[in-house]
Amino acid sequence: YALAPDNGLGKRGNWLWAWSLAIPAGTQKADAAQKFVSWATSKAYLELVASKEGWANVPPGTRTSLYANPEYQKAA
């Protein structure tokens, strides 16, 4: 593990983890899997996590709009 570069403001990014969601080609429950992936990457889910766990715990990388959110930027 190495620290991300400093942005000059004394803040660094966090590269400890990322989400990787996939649906296996041979699954027999493709519809349910697609519904789950859609929910888990939705704006509503991000807001739910933020309300329960704080913006710093919202999974990054699922929505580019997250990075424009002022509350997320403060927590990042």
N, CA and C atoms as an extended XYZ file, in Angstrom:
228
Properties=species:S:1:pos:R:3:atomname:S:1:resname:S:1:resid:I:1 pbc="F F F"
N         0.847       -1.181        0.000 N   TYR     1
C         0.000        0.000        0.000 CA  TYR     1
C         0.883        1.231        0.000 C   TYR     1
N         0.524        2.193       -0.836 N   ALA     2
C         1.217        3.484       -0.882 CA  ALA     2
C         0.173        4.590       -0.876 C   ALA     2
N         0.493        5.692       -0.233 N   LEU     3
C        -0.435        6.816       -0.188 CA  LEU     3
C        -0.630        7.412       -1.575 C   LEU     3
N        -1.846        7.862       -1.849 N   ALA     4
C        -2.122        8.587       -3.090 CA  ALA     4
C        -1.420        9.941       -3.017 C   ALA     4
N        -1.122       10.537       -4.161 N   PRO     5
C        -0.467       11.850       -4.154 CA  PRO     5
C        -1.312       12.897       -3.430 C   PRO     5
N        -0.658       13.812       -2.758 N   ASP     6
C        -1.316       14.924       -2.082 CA  ASP     6
C        -1.762       15.925       -3.145 C   ASP     6
N        -2.966       16.470       -3.002 N   ASN     7
C        -3.470       17.425       -3.983 CA  ASN     7
C        -3.035       18.857       -3.693 C   ASN     7
N        -2.136       19.034       -2.742 N   GLY     8
C        -1.665       20.361       -2.379 CA  GLY     8
C        -2.482       20.994       -1.269 C   GLY     8
N        -3.569       20.361       -0.874 N   LEU     9
C        -4.435       20.888        0.175 CA  LEU     9
C        -4.385       20.035        1.436 C   LEU     9
N        -3.429       19.110        1.463 N   GLY    10
C        -3.318       18.237        2.619 CA  GLY    10
C        -4.318       17.092        2.618 C   GLY    10
N        -4.942       16.824        1.471 N   LYS    11
C        -5.901       15.719        1.364 CA  LYS    11
C        -5.388       14.712        0.351 C   LYS    11
N        -5.623       13.461        0.639 N   ARG    12
C        -5.205       12.383       -0.257 CA  ARG    12
C        -6.399       11.496       -0.571 C   ARG    12
N        -6.378       10.883       -1.729 N   GLY    13
C        -7.424        9.940       -2.109 CA  GLY    13
C        -7.243        8.624       -1.377 C   GLY    13
N        -8.248        7.777       -1.465 N   ASN    14
C        -8.220        6.468       -0.834 CA  ASN    14
C        -8.324        5.408       -1.921 C   ASN    14
N        -7.329        4.587       -2.039 N   TRP    15
C        -7.304        3.543       -3.059 CA  TRP    15
C        -7.377        2.153       -2.435 C   TRP    15
N        -7.989        2.015       -1.297 N   LEU    16
C        -7.985        0.733       -0.607 CA  LEU    16
C        -8.925       -0.298       -1.210 C   LEU    16
N        -9.979        0.127       -1.871 N   TRP    17
C       -10.931       -0.846       -2.378 CA  TRP    17
C       -11.749       -0.243       -3.502 C   TRP    17
N       -12.399       -1.089       -4.247 N   ALA    18
C       -13.310       -0.672       -5.311 CA  ALA    18
C       -14.354       -1.768       -5.511 C   ALA    18
N       -15.480       -1.394       -6.024 N   TRP    19
C       -16.525       -2.363       -6.328 CA  TRP    19
C       -16.296       -2.946       -7.705 C   TRP    19
N       -16.509       -4.227       -7.839 N   SER    20
C       -16.507       -4.908       -9.132 CA  SER    20
C       -17.743       -5.799       -9.156 C   SER    20
N       -18.734       -5.397       -9.915 N   LEU    21
C       -19.983       -6.147       -9.986 CA  LEU    21
C       -20.107       -6.781      -11.360 C   LEU    21
N       -20.491       -8.046      -11.391 N   ALA    22
C       -20.644       -8.752      -12.660 CA  ALA    22
C       -21.762       -9.775      -12.533 C   ALA    22
N       -22.311      -10.151      -13.673 N   ILE    23
C       -23.333      -11.189      -13.726 CA  ILE    23
C       -22.772      -12.319      -14.581 C   ILE    23
N       -22.574      -13.500      -14.005 N   PRO    24
C       -22.031      -14.618      -14.781 CA  PRO    24
C       -22.922      -14.953      -15.985 C   PRO    24
N       -22.310      -15.283      -17.095 N   ALA    25
C       -23.046      -15.588      -18.328 CA  ALA    25
C       -24.007      -16.759      -18.146 C   ALA    25
N       -23.670      -17.725      -17.325 N   GLY    26
C       -24.493      -18.918      -17.172 CA  GLY    26
C       -25.515      -18.857      -16.051 C   GLY    26
N       -25.699      -17.697      -15.432 N   THR    27
C       -26.620      -17.627      -14.300 CA  THR    27
C       -28.049      -17.940      -14.714 C   THR    27
N       -28.780      -18.546      -13.801 N   GLN    28
C       -30.194      -18.828      -14.043 CA  GLN    28
C       -31.080      -17.729      -13.459 C   GLN    28
N       -30.450      -16.745      -12.831 N   LYS    29
C       -31.209      -15.658      -12.207 CA  LYS    29
C       -30.714      -14.306      -12.709 C   LYS    29
N       -30.584      -14.183      -14.019 N   ALA    30
C       -30.053      -12.956      -14.623 CA  ALA    30
C       -30.924      -11.741      -14.310 C   ALA    30
N       -32.234      -11.905      -14.325 N   ASP    31
C       -33.120      -10.773      -14.044 CA  ASP    31
C       -32.929      -10.262      -12.621 C   ASP    31
N       -32.867      -11.182      -11.660 N   ALA    32
C       -32.658      -10.786      -10.263 CA  ALA    32
C       -31.282      -10.147      -10.090 C   ALA    32
N       -30.285      -10.699      -10.744 N   ALA    33
C       -28.936      -10.139      -10.654 CA  ALA    33
C       -28.887       -8.736      -11.239 C   ALA    33
N       -29.545       -8.526      -12.369 N   GLN    34
C       -29.573       -7.201      -12.991 CA  GLN    34
C       -30.284       -6.193      -12.098 C   GLN    34
N       -31.370       -6.618      -11.459 N   LYS    35
C       -32.078       -5.730      -10.525 CA  LYS    35
C       -31.178       -5.355       -9.353 C   LYS    35
N       -30.424       -6.330       -8.834 N   PHE    36
C       -29.522       -6.038       -7.724 CA  PHE    36
C       -28.439       -5.053       -8.142 C   PHE    36
N       -27.801       -5.290       -9.272 N   VAL    37
C       -26.730       -4.401       -9.738 CA  VAL    37
C       -27.281       -2.996       -9.971 C   VAL    37
N       -28.458       -2.907      -10.559 N   SER    38
C       -29.075       -1.592      -10.782 CA  SER    38
C       -29.337       -0.879       -9.463 C   SER    38
N       -29.841       -1.611       -8.472 N   TRP    39
C       -30.095       -1.016       -7.159 CA  TRP    39
C       -28.788       -0.620       -6.470 C   TRP    39
N       -27.812       -1.512       -6.482 N   ALA    40
C       -26.558       -1.278       -5.758 CA  ALA    40
C       -25.724       -0.159       -6.371 C   ALA    40
N       -26.038        0.243       -7.592 N   THR    41
C       -25.303        1.338       -8.231 CA  THR    41
C       -26.189        2.568       -8.426 C   THR    41
N       -27.348        2.571       -7.794 N   SER    42
C       -28.297        3.676       -7.965 CA  SER    42
C       -27.964        4.854       -7.052 C   SER    42
N       -28.451        6.014       -7.448 N   LYS    43
C       -28.294        7.211       -6.626 CA  LYS    43
C       -28.998        7.021       -5.279 C   LYS    43
N       -30.151        6.361       -5.302 N   ALA    44
C       -30.895        6.122       -4.062 CA  ALA    44
C       -30.078        5.290       -3.074 C   ALA    44
N       -29.344        4.286       -3.578 N   TYR    45
C       -28.516        3.466       -2.689 CA  TYR    45
C       -27.384        4.296       -2.081 C   TYR    45
N       -26.743        5.131       -2.902 N   LEU    46
C       -25.660        5.972       -2.383 CA  LEU    46
C       -26.178        6.886       -1.280 C   LEU    46
N       -27.351        7.461       -1.489 N   GLU    47
C       -27.935        8.338       -0.480 CA  GLU    47
C       -28.326        7.561        0.776 C   GLU    47
N       -28.787        6.325        0.611 N   LEU    48
C       -29.108        5.475        1.761 CA  LEU    48
C       -27.857        5.198        2.589 C   LEU    48
N       -26.774        4.808        1.936 N   VAL    49
C       -25.517        4.550        2.649 CA  VAL    49
C       -25.050        5.817        3.360 C   VAL    49
N       -25.108        6.940        2.664 N   ALA    50
C       -24.669        8.202        3.270 CA  ALA    50
C       -25.491        8.540        4.506 C   ALA    50
N       -26.799        8.306        4.448 N   SER    51
C       -27.658        8.636        5.589 CA  SER    51
C       -27.407        7.718        6.781 C   SER    51
N       -27.014        6.477        6.516 N   LYS    52
C       -26.789        5.503        7.594 CA  LYS    52
C       -25.343        5.463        8.077 C   LYS    52
N       -24.394        5.624        7.132 N   GLU    53
C       -22.975        5.401        7.446 CA  GLU    53
C       -22.080        6.618        7.216 C   GLU    53
N       -22.613        7.668        6.605 N   GLY    54
C       -21.819        8.857        6.305 CA  GLY    54
C       -21.259        8.815        4.887 C   GLY    54
N       -21.023        9.994        4.327 N   TRP    55
C       -20.558       10.091        2.937 CA  TRP    55
C       -19.208        9.433        2.721 C   TRP    55
N       -18.368        9.376        3.730 N   ALA    56
C       -17.048        8.751        3.579 CA  ALA    56
C       -17.155        7.249        3.334 C   ALA    56
N       -18.291        6.648        3.631 N   ASN    57
C       -18.469        5.204        3.464 CA  ASN    57
C       -19.287        4.824        2.238 C   ASN    57
N       -19.611        5.789        1.408 N   VAL    58
C       -20.349        5.503        0.175 CA  VAL    58
C       -19.397        4.822       -0.807 C   VAL    58
N       -19.814        3.712       -1.423 N   PRO    59
C       -18.932        3.021       -2.369 CA  PRO    59
C       -18.579        3.912       -3.564 C   PRO    59
N       -17.305        4.131       -3.820 N   PRO    60
C       -16.918        4.975       -4.947 CA  PRO    60
C       -16.953        4.200       -6.261 C   PRO    60
N       -16.985        4.935       -7.351 N   GLY    61
C       -16.821        4.325       -8.660 CA  GLY    61
C       -18.084        3.832       -9.328 C   GLY    61
N       -19.238        3.908       -8.651 N   THR    62
C       -20.454        3.406       -9.280 CA  THR    62
C       -21.202        4.482      -10.049 C   THR    62
N       -21.018        5.748       -9.680 N   ARG    63
C       -21.701        6.859      -10.352 CA  ARG    63
C       -20.760        8.055      -10.418 C   ARG    63
N       -20.551        8.587      -11.595 N   THR    64
C       -19.669        9.753      -11.712 CA  THR    64
C       -20.264       10.968      -11.024 C   THR    64
N       -21.587       11.042      -10.918 N   SER    65
C       -22.220       12.184      -10.258 CA  SER    65
C       -21.833       12.274       -8.784 C   SER    65
N       -21.441       11.164       -8.193 N   LEU    66
C       -21.025       11.170       -6.789 CA  LEU    66
C       -19.876       12.144       -6.560 C   LEU    66
N       -18.945       12.200       -7.494 N   TYR    67
C       -17.754       13.031       -7.319 CA  TYR    67
C       -18.061       14.521       -7.383 C   TYR    67
N       -19.231       14.897       -7.889 N   ALA    68
C       -19.640       16.299       -7.931 CA  ALA    68
C       -20.465       16.688       -6.702 C   ALA    68
N       -20.807       15.726       -5.861 N   ASN    69
C       -21.626       15.980       -4.685 CA  ASN    69
C       -20.799       16.708       -3.624 C   ASN    69
N       -21.223       17.912       -3.221 N   PRO    70
C       -20.449       18.681       -2.233 CA  PRO    70
C       -20.241       17.944       -0.908 C   PRO    70
N       -21.240       17.187       -0.459 N   GLU    71
C       -21.100       16.445        0.795 CA  GLU    71
C       -20.050       15.344        0.667 C   GLU    71
N       -20.035       14.661       -0.470 N   TYR    72
C       -19.024       13.633       -0.705 CA  TYR    72
C       -17.639       14.269       -0.789 C   TYR    72
N       -17.528       15.396       -1.466 N   GLN    73
C       -16.237       16.080       -1.599 CA  GLN    73
C       -15.679       16.474       -0.235 C   GLN    73
N       -16.552       16.925        0.671 N   LYS    74
C       -16.089       17.285        2.017 CA  LYS    74
C       -15.549       16.073        2.764 C   LYS    74
N       -16.182       14.926        2.559 N   ALA    75
C       -15.787       13.710        3.275 CA  ALA    75
C       -14.580       13.024        2.646 C   ALA    75
N       -14.361       13.263        1.363 N   ALA    76
C       -13.282       12.569        0.633 CA  ALA    76
C       -11.910       13.039        1.058 C   ALA    76
